[in-house]
Amino acid sequence: MAVPSEHPRVVLLLGGARAGKSQLAEKLARQWGRRVLYVATAQPGDEEMRQRVEMHRARRPAHWRTLEEPLNVADAVAPHLSSVDTVLLDCMTLWASNILLAEENAARAEKRLMGEIERLVERCRQGNVTLLVVSNEVGQGVVPAYPLGRQFRDVLGRANQLLARSADAVLYCIAGIPIELKMLGRQTWEWLGLPPADWP
């Protein structure tokens, strides 16, 4: 596989729990960025989540800027884009969950999340800022037994698809090993004989 002469500007990092996607995103941010804005969407509501947040904080370089925003990410990031070269959002999974709980309606939540994603990508591209987004692949496990769980799975799955279409690269992490899906996907679409308009 050829190494690109310039790194991709919008990257989606997908995977299951403990697959290494956050660590990879942090490595890429350290390698590609000098002025990094770390966007944390978690709301530490219990001791386990607080410990997880602290673990992430301890892993980040001290000179990175941190923005904690559970809902209105696109607007919160906008004022920082003139002074950073990289935005790392970790993670879209909790972002989607926060919006779904705030809206209490799956259709409204999905519309709001999709709009947020589109604005975030557009603003980062306009500002020539690299965007790294960490998200979970939640559609390959057992079907959730309760409605809210199924709504969350569906909303996040469609949000992942939207961001994957907008992204320059999609990295799927398995046991700490990344696979680039976008190039493989385009080769498969071409092999299937589908027109470029259908490609991700």
C-alpha positions in Angstrom: 0.0 0.0 0.0 1.4 3.4 -1.0 2.1 5.9 1.8 0.3 9.2 1.1 2.6 12.2 0.7 0.3 14.3 2.9 -1.7 12.9 5.9 -5.5 12.7 5.6 -7.4 15.7 7.0 -10.5 14.0 8.3 -10.1 10.6 9.9 -12.6 8.3 11.5 -11.2 5.7 13.9 -13.6 2.8 14.5 -13.5 -0.3 16.6 -15.0 -2.2 19.5 -14.2 -1.6 23.2 -10.5 -1.7 24.1 -9.5 -2.2 20.5 -6.8 0.5 20.6 -8.6 3.3 18.7 -8.1 6.1 21.2 -4.4 5.2 21.6 -4.0 5.3 17.8 -5.8 8.6 17.5 -3.5 10.1 20.2 -0.4 8.8 18.3 -1.6 10.3 15.1 -2.3 13.6 16.8 1.2 13.6 18.3 2.7 12.8 14.9 0.6 15.1 12.7 -0.2 18.0 15.1 1.7 20.6 17.0 -1.2 22.5 18.5 -3.8 19.9 19.4 -7.3 20.5 20.8 -8.6 17.4 22.6 -12.5 17.3 22.7 -13.8 15.2 25.5 -17.5 14.3 25.3 -17.7 12.1 28.4 -19.7 13.1 31.4 -18.1 11.3 34.4 -21.2 10.4 36.3 -19.8 7.5 38.4 -16.5 6.4 39.8 -15.6 4.0 37.0 -16.1 6.7 34.4 -14.1 9.2 36.5 -11.2 6.7 36.6 -11.5 6.2 32.9 -11.4 10.0 32.2 -8.4 10.4 34.5 -6.6 7.6 32.6 -7.2 9.4 29.3 -6.0 12.7 30.9 -2.8 11.1 32.2 -2.0 9.7 28.7 -2.3 13.1 26.9 0.7 15.5 26.5 0.5 18.4 28.9 0.6 21.0 26.2 -2.6 19.8 24.5 -5.6 21.9 25.0 -8.7 20.1 26.4 -12.3 21.1 25.7 -15.0 19.2 27.6 -18.3 19.4 25.7 -20.9 16.7 25.8 -23.5 18.2 23.3 -22.8 21.3 21.2 -19.4 20.2 19.9 -19.3 22.1 16.5 -20.1 25.5 18.1 -17.7 24.9 21.0 -14.8 23.9 18.8 -15.3 26.8 16.3 -13.5 29.6 18.4 -10.4 27.4 18.8 -9.9 26.5 15.1 -7.7 29.6 14.3 -5.2 28.6 17.0 -4.9 24.8 16.5 -3.9 22.5 13.7 -5.5 19.3 15.0 -8.8 18.4 16.7 -9.1 15.0 18.4 -12.7 14.1 19.4 -13.0 11.2 21.8 -15.6 10.0 21.4 -18.6 10.1 19.0 -20.1 7.2 20.9 -20.7 9.2 24.1 -21.6 12.3 22.0 -24.4 10.4 20.4 -25.5 9.0 23.7 -25.6 12.4 25.3 -27.7 13.9 22.5 -30.1 11.0 22.5 -30.6 11.3 26.3 -31.0 15.1 26.0 -33.5 15.0 23.2 -35.5 12.0 24.5 -36.6 11.4 20.9 -34.5 9.3 18.5 -35.5 11.2 15.3 -34.7 14.6 16.8 -31.5 13.2 18.3 -30.3 11.8 15.0 -31.1 15.0 13.1 -29.2 17.0 15.7 -26.2 14.7 15.7 -26.0 14.6 11.9 -26.1 18.4 11.7 -23.4 18.7 14.4 -21.1 16.3 12.4 -21.6 18.1 9.1 -20.8 21.5 10.7 -17.8 20.1 12.6 -16.3 18.6 9.4 -17.0 21.7 7.3 -15.5 24.1 9.9 -12.3 21.9 10.3 -11.9 21.7 6.5 -12.4 25.4 6.1 -9.8 26.1 8.8 -7.4 23.5 7.3 -7.5 21.7 10.6 -7.0 18.0 10.9 -10.0 16.2 12.5 -9.6 12.8 14.2 -12.8 11.3 15.5 -13.0 8.2 17.7 -16.2 6.1 17.5 -17.4 2.6 18.4 -18.7 0.0 16.0 -21.8 -1.1 18.0 -23.8 -2.9 15.3 -22.0 -6.3 15.4 -23.0 -7.6 18.7 -26.2 -8.9 20.3 -29.3 -6.9 19.4 -30.1 -4.7 22.5 -33.1 -6.0 24.5 -34.6 -2.6 25.2 -35.8 0.2 22.8 -33.3 2.9 23.9 -30.4 0.6 23.3 -31.7 -0.2 19.8 -32.2 3.5 19.1 -28.7 4.3 20.2 -27.2 1.5 18.0 -29.1 2.8 15.0 -28.3 6.5 15.5 -24.6 5.8 16.0 -24.5 3.4 13.1 -25.9 6.0 10.7 -23.7 8.7 12.2 -20.6 6.5 11.6 -21.8 6.1 8.0 -22.1 9.9 7.5 -18.7 10.6 8.9 -17.1 7.8 7.0 -18.5 9.3 3.7 -17.0 12.6 4.7 -13.7 11.3 5.9 -10.4 11.0 3.9 -9.6 7.8 5.8 -11.4 5.3 8.0 -9.3 3.2 10.3 -10.8 0.1 11.9 -8.9 -1.1 14.9 -8.9 -4.8 15.9 -6.7 -5.9 18.9 -4.6 -2.7 18.5 -4.0 -3.2 14.8 -5.5 -0.6 12.3 -6.9 -1.5 8.9 -7.7 1.3 6.4 -11.2 0.7 5.1 -11.8 3.5 2.7 -9.4 2.4 0.0 -10.4 -1.2 0.4 -14.1 -0.2 0.2 -13.5 1.8 -3.0 -11.7 -1.2 -4.6 -14.6 -3.4 -3.6 -17.3 -1.0 -5.0 -15.3 -0.8 -8.2 -15.0 -4.6 -8.5 -18.8 -4.8 -8.0 -19.3 -2.5 -11.0 -21.1 0.1 -9.0 -20.7 3.8 -10.3 -18.4 6.2 -8.4 -21.5 8.1 -7.1 -22.3 5.1 -4.9 -18.8 4.8 -3.4 -18.2 5.9 0.2 
